[in-house]
Amino acid sequence: MIHPDLLKFSPKPSPLLNNNSWNVFLSYRSINRAWVLNLYDILIELGHKVFLDQYVIKPGDILIDKLEDALEKSQAGILIWSNEARDSDWVKKEYFVLETKATKDKDFYFIPVRINHVNIPFFANNRIFVDFTAYPDGPNGGDLIRLLHAIVGLPLSPEAIKFSNELDESSEMAFAQVNASTRNGRWERLIELFGQGGLPWETSAALGCKTANGLISLKKYTEAINMLEELEKKFPKSLRPKQLKALALARRRIGKDIEDAQEILGTLNDLNHLDPESLGIYARTWMDRYIASNDINDLKQSRKLYANAFEKSPDDSYTGINAATKSLLIGTDSDVARAYEYADKVQKIVGTSPIPNDYWKTATVAEVMLIKKQYREAGEMYAEAILIEPKSFGSHESTKNQALNLLDKLQANDEERYVVLDPFKHLLI
C-alpha cells in the first residue's frame, strides 16, 4: 500500500475524455525497462491507465500502428532519457513525435525524464527534464511528486513542495544506506533497514526490491524471499517483487523451488508480462532443470527464452550473453556459430573494458572474452568485476558456475582454467 502522505500529495488522474484511452504513454529504450516498470507500478497504484508497449502489444500486431494510435489517445507522455537512450534513433524519433504533439495540443503534457548522468540532447534544450539521477533503481524522492503533478498539468502547492523536499532527504539517505550495507556484506543491516520502514519504503516497491536484491547477491535467499513476500502484500500490482522472488527461489533450489519459480514466471508470461527480466529469469530456471536432468531439451528451452528476450531487447547484454553461452553449450556447429554471433553483438554493447560500478556488465565483458577463448583477458576481467562488489558471494558463485560450464565445453587446459578461475578462489573458503 502506498504511503498515505504520497496519496495526499499526488494529483488524481484526469478523466479520460475526447476519445482518449490512456492517461500516460511511456517511451523508453528496452535496456531501461526495469526502471520503467517501477514507474509503471507507481502510476498504476495511483489509478492511472498507462500505455506500456509490452503489456498492450501482442504478437502479430503492427508495432508502428499500435504506438501511433496509443500516443494519439494519450493525455500525457513520459520519455525516459539515459546514457543508453542517447544513441537510439528510435527514442529520438519518439521525442520529436511527443514534442510535436505537445506543441499542437495544449491539453497534452510531455515530460522528459533523466535517469542517469547524461547530457541533455541539443534538440531538447527548450524543455525542462525531471531528474531522477539520484534514483537509478526506480523513481522516488521529491521528483516523483513533481512528475506526478506534471503529467496532469498542475503546479505544486506550497505544502507539496515542502513534502517533496522532505521526501528527497529521506529517500537519498535510505538508498545510500542500502547501497553501503550491500557493498559491505551486512545482510542483517539490510533486514533492519527494511523493518524500520518509513516514507521512502512506502512510495513504491523499488527500495524494498533493491534491498531484497542485495540479500540475493549475498546468498541470503530465504531472507530475500520473506522480504519479497511482504512487498507483494504491500504492492500487489507491482511485478518486480514477483520477478525477484522467482530469482531467489531459482538460486536457493530447496525442494520444489525451481518448480515454484517456474510457476511464477510462467504466469507472468501468460499474462503478457514478457519483459526481458522475466524471460531471463525464466530461462535461468530451465538451465537449472538441465543441470539436474541433463536433458538437452531443457537446455534448448533455456536458450530459446534467452534468445527471444534478446530479440525483444537487442541492447540487453544479460539475455544476449546467456543466449551466447547456451548456444555454445548445445554445441552443434550451427549453434556454436550462433554463439559467436551473439557474443559479437554483446561485445558491441558492453565493450572490452570494466564498466564502473556495474558487476554484472563487467562480468559479461569477461564472459564474452571466455567464449572467444581469450582466457587470460577473461580472468583479468572477472577479477575487475569482483572488485566492484567484493561481498556479493551469490553473484560470484553464479558467475563462476557459468565460467565452469564454458571451460568444460571449450576443453580448456589446466593453465587456461587456472587463469580464468583464480579470481574466484575466495569461494573455496
URQUIRA-V816340 format. One record per pair of residues at least 6 apart in sequence whose ideal C-beta (glycine too) atoms are under 7 Angstrom apart, sorted by sequence separation. I is the first residue (numbers start at 1). J is the second residue. D is the distance in whole Angstrom. If there is no record, write none. Layout:
BEGIN
{{I & J & D} {I & J & D}}
END
This chain:
BEGIN
{{44 & 50 & 6} {57 & 63 & 7} {71 & 77 & 7} {85 & 91 & 4} {102 & 108 & 5} {135 & 141 & 6} {149 & 155 & 7} {201 & 207 & 5} {235 & 241 & 7} {310 & 316 & 6} {313 & 319 & 7} {355 & 361 & 4} {389 & 395 & 6} {16 & 23 & 7} {43 & 50 & 5} {101 & 108 & 5} {102 & 109 & 7} {132 & 139 & 6} {134 & 141 & 6} {149 & 156 & 5} {200 & 207 & 5} {201 & 208 & 6} {250 & 257 & 7} {309 & 316 & 7} {355 & 362 & 5} {28 & 36 & 5} {102 & 110 & 4} {139 & 147 & 7} {156 & 164 & 7} {181 & 189 & 4} {182 & 190 & 7} {215 & 223 & 5} {216 & 224 & 5} {249 & 257 & 4} {250 & 258 & 6} {290 & 298 & 4} {327 & 335 & 5} {328 & 336 & 6} {354 & 362 & 5} {369 & 377 & 5} {370 & 378 & 4} {14 & 23 & 7} {57 & 66 & 5} {120 & 129 & 6} {181 & 190 & 5} {215 & 224 & 4} {232 & 241 & 5} {269 & 278 & 6} {289 & 298 & 4} {290 & 299 & 4} {310 & 319 & 4} {327 & 336 & 7} {369 & 378 & 4} {13 & 23 & 5} {26 & 36 & 6} {40 & 50 & 6} {146 & 156 & 7} {231 & 241 & 4} {232 & 242 & 7} {268 & 278 & 5} {309 & 319 & 4} {310 & 320 & 5} {386 & 396 & 6} {407 & 417 & 5} {99 & 110 & 6} {132 & 143 & 6} {145 & 156 & 7} {249 & 260 & 5} {250 & 261 & 4} {327 & 338 & 4} {328 & 339 & 4} {350 & 361 & 5} {354 & 365 & 7} {40 & 52 & 5} {98 & 110 & 5} {112 & 124 & 6} {131 & 143 & 6} {178 & 190 & 7} {181 & 193 & 7} {212 & 224 & 5} {215 & 227 & 7} {249 & 261 & 4} {286 & 298 & 5} {287 & 299 & 7} {290 & 302 & 6} {327 & 339 & 4} {366 & 378 & 5} {369 & 381 & 6} {130 & 143 & 5} {228 & 241 & 5} {265 & 278 & 6} {269 & 282 & 7} {306 & 319 & 5} {310 & 323 & 5} {352 & 365 & 6} {407 & 420 & 6} {26 & 40 & 7} {53 & 67 & 7} {56 & 70 & 7} {194 & 208 & 6} {350 & 364 & 5} {351 & 365 & 7} {79 & 94 & 6} {112 & 127 & 6} {114 & 129 & 5} {145 & 160 & 6} {178 & 193 & 6} {212 & 227 & 5} {246 & 261 & 4} {286 & 301 & 4} {287 & 302 & 4} {324 & 339 & 5} {327 & 342 & 6} {350 & 365 & 5} {366 & 381 & 4} {79 & 95 & 6} {113 & 129 & 7} {117 & 133 & 5} {130 & 146 & 6} {177 & 193 & 6} {211 & 227 & 7} {212 & 228 & 5} {228 & 244 & 6} {229 & 245 & 7} {265 & 281 & 6} {286 & 302 & 4} {306 & 322 & 4} {307 & 323 & 4} {365 & 381 & 5} {366 & 382 & 5} {112 & 129 & 5} {113 & 130 & 5} {114 & 131 & 5} {115 & 132 & 5} {116 & 133 & 6} {130 & 147 & 5} {194 & 211 & 5} {228 & 245 & 4} {265 & 282 & 4} {306 & 323 & 4} {382 & 399 & 7} {403 & 420 & 6} {114 & 132 & 7} {115 & 133 & 7} {145 & 163 & 7} {146 & 164 & 6} {193 & 211 & 7} {246 & 264 & 4} {324 & 342 & 4} {346 & 364 & 7} {403 & 421 & 7} {24 & 43 & 6} {51 & 70 & 4} {79 & 98 & 6} {111 & 130 & 6} {113 & 132 & 6} {114 & 133 & 6} {145 & 164 & 4} {208 & 227 & 7} {245 & 264 & 6} {246 & 265 & 5} {283 & 302 & 5} {286 & 305 & 7} {323 & 342 & 5} {324 & 343 & 4} {362 & 381 & 6} {363 & 382 & 7} {366 & 385 & 6} {116 & 136 & 6} {130 & 150 & 7} {225 & 245 & 6} {228 & 248 & 7} {262 & 282 & 7} {265 & 285 & 7} {303 & 323 & 6} {306 & 326 & 6} {77 & 98 & 4} {115 & 136 & 6} {190 & 211 & 5} {347 & 368 & 5} {400 & 421 & 7} {142 & 164 & 3} {145 & 167 & 7} {209 & 231 & 7} {242 & 264 & 6} {283 & 305 & 4} {320 & 342 & 6} {324 & 346 & 6} {346 & 368 & 6} {362 & 384 & 6} {363 & 385 & 4} {51 & 74 & 6} {142 & 165 & 6} {208 & 231 & 5} {225 & 248 & 5} {262 & 285 & 5} {282 & 305 & 5} {283 & 306 & 4} {303 & 326 & 4} {362 & 385 & 4} {24 & 48 & 5} {26 & 50 & 6} {190 & 214 & 5} {224 & 248 & 4} {225 & 249 & 7} {261 & 285 & 5} {302 & 326 & 5} {303 & 327 & 6} {400 & 424 & 4} {23 & 48 & 4} {26 & 51 & 7} {142 & 167 & 5} {190 & 215 & 6} {320 & 345 & 6} {321 & 346 & 5} {343 & 368 & 5} {23 & 49 & 5} {24 & 50 & 5} {25 & 51 & 5} {26 & 52 & 5} {71 & 97 & 7} {141 & 167 & 6} {142 & 168 & 4} {174 & 200 & 4} {205 & 231 & 5} {242 & 268 & 6} {279 & 305 & 5} {280 & 306 & 7} {320 & 346 & 4} {359 & 385 & 5} {362 & 388 & 6} {22 & 49 & 5} {23 & 50 & 7} {141 & 168 & 5} {174 & 201 & 7} {221 & 248 & 5} {258 & 285 & 6} {299 & 326 & 6} {303 & 330 & 6} {354 & 381 & 7} {400 & 427 & 6} {22 & 50 & 7} {170 & 198 & 6} {187 & 215 & 6} {216 & 244 & 7} {343 & 371 & 5} {396 & 424 & 6} {22 & 51 & 4} {95 & 124 & 6} {170 & 199 & 6} {171 & 200 & 4} {178 & 207 & 7} {239 & 268 & 7} {279 & 308 & 6} {280 & 309 & 6} {317 & 346 & 5} {320 & 349 & 7} {343 & 372 & 6} {359 & 388 & 5} {71 & 101 & 7} {141 & 171 & 4} {170 & 200 & 5} {205 & 235 & 4} {221 & 251 & 5} {222 & 252 & 7} {258 & 288 & 5} {279 & 309 & 4} {299 & 329 & 6} {300 & 330 & 6} {354 & 384 & 4} {358 & 388 & 7} {359 & 389 & 4} {397 & 427 & 6} {81 & 112 & 5} {140 & 171 & 5} {141 & 172 & 7} {187 & 218 & 5} {209 & 240 & 5} {213 & 244 & 6} {216 & 247 & 6} {221 & 252 & 4} {250 & 281 & 7} {258 & 289 & 6} {299 & 330 & 6} {357 & 388 & 6} {396 & 427 & 6} {76 & 108 & 7} {81 & 113 & 6} {86 & 118 & 6} {167 & 199 & 6} {175 & 207 & 7} {178 & 210 & 6} {182 & 214 & 4} {191 & 223 & 6} {209 & 241 & 6} {212 & 244 & 5} {216 & 248 & 5} {317 & 349 & 5} {339 & 371 & 6} {16 & 49 & 7} {75 & 108 & 7} {76 & 109 & 4} {77 & 110 & 5} {78 & 111 & 5} {79 & 112 & 5} {80 & 113 & 5} {81 & 114 & 5} {82 & 115 & 5} {83 & 116 & 5} {174 & 207 & 6} {178 & 211 & 5} {181 & 214 & 7} {185 & 218 & 6} {187 & 220 & 5} {194 & 227 & 6} {205 & 238 & 4} {276 & 309 & 4} {317 & 350 & 5} {359 & 392 & 6} {370 & 403 & 6} {13 & 47 & 5} {79 & 113 & 7} {82 & 116 & 5} {113 & 147 & 7} {239 & 273 & 6} {243 & 277 & 5} {247 & 281 & 5} {250 & 284 & 6} {315 & 349 & 6} {393 & 427 & 7} {12 & 47 & 7} {13 & 48 & 5} {76 & 111 & 7} {78 & 113 & 6} {80 & 115 & 6} {83 & 118 & 5} {86 & 121 & 7} {182 & 217 & 7} {205 & 240 & 6} {209 & 244 & 6} {216 & 251 & 7} {243 & 278 & 6} {246 & 281 & 5} {250 & 285 & 5} {253 & 288 & 7} {367 & 402 & 7} {371 & 406 & 7} {10 & 46 & 6} {82 & 118 & 6} {111 & 147 & 6} {178 & 214 & 6} {187 & 223 & 7} {205 & 241 & 6} {276 & 312 & 6} {359 & 395 & 6} {363 & 399 & 5} {370 & 406 & 5} {81 & 118 & 7} {276 & 313 & 5} {373 & 410 & 6} {375 & 412 & 7} {386 & 423 & 5} {134 & 172 & 6} {243 & 281 & 6} {250 & 288 & 6} {280 & 318 & 6} {382 & 420 & 7} {111 & 150 & 5} {280 & 319 & 5} {283 & 322 & 7} {111 & 151 & 6} {135 & 175 & 7} {276 & 316 & 5} {279 & 319 & 7} {379 & 419 & 4} {383 & 423 & 4} {109 & 150 & 6} {375 & 416 & 4} {379 & 420 & 5} {382 & 423 & 4} {109 & 151 & 6} {280 & 322 & 7} {318 & 360 & 7} {325 & 367 & 7} {378 & 420 & 5} {2 & 45 & 5} {276 & 319 & 5} {321 & 364 & 5} {328 & 371 & 6} {376 & 419 & 5} {379 & 422 & 6} {36 & 80 & 6} {109 & 153 & 5} {317 & 361 & 6} {375 & 419 & 5} {379 & 423 & 6} {25 & 70 & 6} {35 & 80 & 7} {375 & 420 & 5} {25 & 71 & 5} {321 & 367 & 5} {325 & 371 & 7} {317 & 364 & 5} {321 & 368 & 7} {324 & 371 & 6} {22 & 70 & 6} {32 & 80 & 5} {81 & 129 & 7} {25 & 74 & 4} {24 & 74 & 7} {27 & 77 & 6} {32 & 82 & 5} {370 & 420 & 6} {22 & 73 & 6} {27 & 78 & 7} {21 & 73 & 4} {22 & 74 & 4} {23 & 75 & 5} {24 & 76 & 5} {25 & 77 & 4} {26 & 78 & 6} {27 & 79 & 4} {28 & 80 & 4} {32 & 84 & 6} {20 & 73 & 5} {22 & 75 & 7} {23 & 76 & 7} {27 & 80 & 7} {29 & 82 & 7} {31 & 84 & 5} {32 & 85 & 7} {19 & 73 & 6} {20 & 74 & 7} {24 & 78 & 6} {20 & 75 & 6} {29 & 84 & 5} {29 & 85 & 4} {29 & 88 & 5} {144 & 203 & 7} {140 & 200 & 6} {14 & 75 & 6} {29 & 91 & 5} {140 & 203 & 5} {27 & 91 & 7} {140 & 204 & 7} {139 & 204 & 7} {138 & 204 & 6} {140 & 206 & 6} {27 & 94 & 4} {140 & 207 & 7} {138 & 206 & 3} {137 & 206 & 5} {27 & 98 & 7} {78 & 151 & 7} {137 & 210 & 5} {76 & 151 & 4} {329 & 405 & 6} {325 & 402 & 6} {328 & 406 & 7} {331 & 409 & 7} {35 & 115 & 5} {329 & 409 & 5} {325 & 406 & 6} {328 & 409 & 6} {32 & 115 & 7} {42 & 139 & 6} {38 & 138 & 3} {39 & 139 & 5} {38 & 139 & 6} {35 & 138 & 6} {24 & 151 & 6} {9 & 145 & 6} {11 & 148 & 6} {10 & 148 & 5} {11 & 149 & 6} {14 & 152 & 5} {13 & 152 & 7} {11 & 152 & 5} {11 & 154 & 5} {251 & 394 & 6} {9 & 160 & 5} {9 & 163 & 5} {5 & 163 & 7} {42 & 204 & 5} {41 & 204 & 6} {41 & 205 & 6} {38 & 204 & 6} {38 & 206 & 4} {217 & 389 & 7} {218 & 391 & 7} {218 & 392 & 6} {219 & 393 & 5} {217 & 392 & 4} {218 & 393 & 7} {219 & 394 & 4} {218 & 394 & 6} {217 & 394 & 5} {216 & 394 & 6} {217 & 395 & 5} {45 & 235 & 7} {45 & 237 & 6} {44 & 237 & 5} {5 & 199 & 6} {41 & 235 & 7} {3 & 199 & 5} {41 & 237 & 6} {6 & 203 & 6} {41 & 238 & 4} {41 & 239 & 7} {3 & 202 & 4} {2 & 202 & 6} {3 & 203 & 6} {37 & 239 & 6} {38 & 240 & 6} {37 & 240 & 6} {183 & 389 & 7} {185 & 391 & 3} {184 & 391 & 6} {183 & 391 & 7} {55 & 272 & 6} {55 & 273 & 7} {54 & 274 & 6} {54 & 275 & 5} {84 & 315 & 6} {1 & 234 & 6} {37 & 275 & 7} {33 & 275 & 5} {33 & 276 & 7} {34 & 277 & 6} {33 & 277 & 7} {30 & 276 & 7} {33 & 313 & 7} {30 & 312 & 7} {31 & 313 & 7} {30 & 313 & 4} {31 & 315 & 5} {30 & 315 & 6} {31 & 316 & 6} {29 & 315 & 7} {30 & 316 & 6}}
END
